[in-house]
Amino acid sequence: MESIAVGKCIHLVSRIEDKALDRFWKDTAAGKYPIIDLQGNMGYSLSDQDGMLFVRNDFAVSAYEVCEFVFGSFFLPDTVQELLSEDKVLLLMVYRKKTRNLLLSELDADTRYMIDLPHGLYSFFALILDAGARKLLDSTIYAVGFPCKGNLNRPELEKFFLEHPADIMEFLDLSPVDIKIGGLFYLNLILIDVRMIPDCPTFFSELLQEDEVSQSL
């Protein structure tokens, strides 16, 4: 199954109404954990007593659709941990293949999250961005996150990734995730410093241009 490119998701983000996207970015910079879809509908994640973030999805789901819970977390190699600071934000992109819709939400790298998704094929990406940029599409990209194969929450892997950064790609699974009856589903995204990805664009504008070129071929 063909995976959707990160550039394609960012191209979709650029179609969100400017006013709605600016509000989302302002609330992200303020640490309010906003959520937005392609229609500009906005909501906010809720935190339970255990600190888990619930990414609300009620404005993007039809009443007749059956949903499954997806629990997510992040694996942070040493090189990415060094990037995290108060002037950075972590965003999650969830693309649904059937409807070609997209959810964009702010998350915390140290906090697990939960989202309920209707049955279907999904692509998941994460981005660490410069929170100080005036607009979302002008922000610098410091790290990109992709789903991993298996469970990488093992401390001994931190040293491996630090010593063998070129081998990090073998742990990624870029195929769409099939959310279907029979959950719960667990998703672990590994965040990769863009300096470790050959020729990786570092700005949203560059990814947009890259996607436009690929569509014209």
C-alpha positions as CSV (number, residue, x, y, z in Angstrom):
1,M,0.0,0.0,0.0
2,E,1.5,3.3,-1.1
3,S,2.3,5.7,1.8
4,I,1.3,9.3,1.6
5,A,4.2,11.8,1.7
6,V,4.7,14.3,4.5
7,G,4.8,17.0,1.8
8,K,1.3,16.0,0.8
9,C,0.0,16.4,4.3
10,I,1.6,19.8,4.6
11,H,0.1,20.8,1.2
12,L,-3.3,20.0,2.7
13,V,-2.6,22.1,5.7
14,S,-1.9,25.1,3.5
15,R,-5.5,24.8,2.2
16,I,-7.0,25.6,5.7
17,E,-8.5,29.1,5.9
18,D,-5.8,31.5,6.9
19,K,-7.8,32.9,9.8
20,A,-8.5,29.5,11.3
21,L,-4.8,28.4,10.8
22,D,-3.5,31.6,12.4
23,R,-5.8,31.0,15.4
24,F,-4.6,27.4,15.7
25,W,-0.9,28.5,15.6
26,K,-1.5,31.2,18.2
27,D,-3.1,28.7,20.5
28,T,-0.3,26.2,19.9
29,A,2.3,28.8,20.8
30,A,0.3,29.4,24.0
31,G,0.3,25.7,24.9
32,K,-3.4,25.2,24.7
33,Y,-3.2,21.9,22.7
34,P,-5.6,22.9,19.9
35,I,-6.9,20.6,17.1
36,I,-7.9,21.6,13.6
37,D,-9.2,19.8,10.5
38,L,-9.2,20.8,6.8
39,Q,-12.5,22.6,7.2
40,G,-11.1,24.9,9.8
41,N,-13.1,23.3,12.7
42,M,-11.2,23.7,15.9
43,G,-11.2,21.9,19.3
44,Y,-8.9,21.3,22.2
45,S,-7.4,18.2,23.7
46,L,-8.5,17.2,27.1
47,S,-6.2,15.8,29.8
48,D,-7.4,13.1,32.2
49,Q,-6.4,12.5,35.8
50,D,-3.4,10.4,34.7
51,G,-2.2,13.1,32.4
52,M,-3.1,11.4,29.1
53,L,-4.2,13.8,26.4
54,F,-7.5,12.9,24.6
55,V,-7.4,14.3,21.1
56,R,-11.0,15.2,20.4
57,N,-12.2,14.1,17.0
58,D,-16.0,14.6,17.3
59,F,-16.2,17.4,14.7
60,A,-14.5,15.1,12.0
61,V,-16.6,12.0,12.6
62,S,-20.0,11.1,11.2
63,A,-22.5,9.9,13.8
64,Y,-23.0,6.5,12.1
65,E,-19.2,5.7,12.0
66,V,-17.8,3.1,14.3
67,C,-14.5,4.3,16.0
68,E,-11.6,2.6,17.6
69,F,-9.2,4.0,20.2
70,V,-5.7,4.6,19.2
71,F,-3.1,5.2,22.0
72,G,0.1,6.9,21.0
73,S,3.5,7.7,22.4
74,F,6.9,8.9,21.1
75,F,10.4,7.5,21.0
76,L,13.0,10.3,21.4
77,P,16.6,9.5,20.5
78,D,19.2,11.6,22.2
79,T,19.7,13.9,19.2
80,V,16.0,14.8,19.3
81,Q,15.8,15.3,23.0
82,E,18.4,18.0,22.7
83,L,16.1,19.8,20.3
84,L,13.1,20.1,22.7
85,S,12.8,23.4,24.5
86,E,10.3,26.0,25.4
87,D,10.5,27.6,21.9
88,K,9.6,24.3,20.1
89,V,6.2,22.7,19.6
90,L,5.2,19.1,18.7
91,L,2.4,18.6,16.2
92,L,0.7,15.4,15.1
93,M,-0.8,15.0,11.6
94,V,-3.4,12.2,11.0
95,Y,-4.4,11.7,7.4
96,R,-7.5,9.6,6.5
97,K,-7.1,8.0,3.1
98,K,-10.8,7.4,2.3
99,T,-12.0,11.0,3.0
100,R,-8.7,12.7,2.3
101,N,-9.2,14.6,5.5
102,L,-6.5,15.7,8.0
103,L,-6.4,16.4,11.7
104,L,-3.6,18.5,13.1
105,S,-3.1,18.7,16.8
106,E,-0.5,19.9,19.3
107,L,0.9,17.3,21.7
108,D,3.5,16.9,24.4
109,A,6.5,14.7,23.7
110,D,6.5,13.4,27.3
111,T,2.7,12.7,27.4
112,R,0.8,9.8,25.9
113,Y,-2.2,10.6,23.9
114,M,-5.4,8.9,22.8
115,I,-7.6,9.5,19.7
116,D,-10.8,7.8,18.5
117,L,-10.7,7.2,14.8
118,P,-13.4,5.7,12.4
119,H,-12.4,2.5,10.6
120,G,-10.1,3.2,7.7
121,L,-6.5,3.6,6.5
122,Y,-4.5,6.3,8.2
123,S,-1.1,7.9,7.9
124,F,0.5,9.4,11.0
125,F,3.3,12.0,11.1
126,A,4.8,14.3,13.8
127,L,6.8,17.5,13.5
128,I,8.9,19.5,15.9
129,L,8.6,23.1,14.9
130,D,9.9,26.5,15.8
131,A,7.1,28.0,18.0
132,G,8.4,31.5,17.5
133,A,7.6,31.7,13.8
134,R,4.9,34.3,13.0
135,K,2.9,31.8,11.0
136,L,2.8,28.0,11.0
137,L,3.8,27.7,7.3
138,D,6.8,29.9,8.0
139,S,8.1,27.8,10.8
140,T,11.4,25.8,10.8
141,I,11.2,22.0,11.0
142,Y,13.6,20.4,13.4
143,A,12.4,16.8,13.5
144,V,10.0,14.5,11.7
145,G,8.2,11.6,13.3
146,F,7.1,8.3,11.7
147,P,5.4,5.2,13.0
148,C,7.9,2.5,14.2
149,K,8.0,-1.2,13.9
150,G,7.2,-2.8,17.2
151,N,7.7,-1.2,20.7
152,L,10.8,1.0,20.9
153,N,10.4,2.0,24.5
154,R,13.7,0.4,25.6
155,P,16.4,2.6,27.2
156,E,19.2,0.6,25.6
157,L,18.1,1.8,22.2
158,E,19.0,5.4,23.0
159,K,22.7,4.5,22.8
160,F,22.1,2.5,19.6
161,F,20.5,5.4,17.8
162,L,23.2,7.8,18.9
163,E,26.0,5.5,17.6
164,H,24.3,4.3,14.4
165,P,22.0,7.1,13.2
166,A,22.2,5.8,9.6
167,D,20.4,2.7,10.6
168,I,17.4,4.5,12.1
169,M,15.3,4.1,8.9
170,E,15.1,0.3,9.4
171,F,12.9,0.8,12.4
172,L,10.2,2.9,10.5
173,D,7.0,1.6,9.1
174,L,5.7,4.0,6.4
175,S,2.7,2.0,5.3
176,P,-0.8,3.2,6.3
177,V,-2.2,1.9,9.5
178,D,-5.5,-0.1,9.1
179,I,-7.8,1.0,11.9
180,K,-10.5,-1.7,12.0
181,I,-12.6,-3.7,14.4
182,G,-10.6,-5.5,17.0
183,G,-8.7,-2.6,18.7
184,L,-7.2,-1.3,20.9
185,F,-4.4,0.1,18.7
186,Y,-1.0,1.3,19.9
187,L,1.1,3.7,17.9
188,N,4.7,4.6,18.6
189,L,6.3,7.4,16.5
190,I,10.0,7.8,16.4
191,L,11.2,11.4,16.0
192,I,14.2,11.9,13.7
193,D,16.4,15.0,13.6
194,V,16.0,16.4,10.0
195,R,19.8,16.8,9.8
196,M,20.0,13.0,9.8
197,I,17.7,12.7,6.7
198,P,19.5,13.4,3.4
199,D,18.1,16.4,1.5
200,C,15.2,16.8,3.9
201,P,13.6,20.3,3.6
202,T,13.7,22.3,6.8
203,F,10.8,24.7,6.1
204,F,7.1,24.2,5.4
205,S,7.5,26.3,2.2
206,E,10.2,23.9,0.9
207,L,8.0,20.9,1.5
208,L,5.1,22.6,-0.3
209,Q,7.3,23.3,-3.3
210,E,8.6,19.7,-3.2
211,D,5.0,18.3,-3.2
212,E,3.9,20.6,-6.1
213,V,6.9,19.4,-8.2
214,S,6.1,15.7,-7.5
215,Q,2.5,16.2,-8.6
216,S,3.5,17.7,-11.9
217,L,5.7,14.8,-12.9
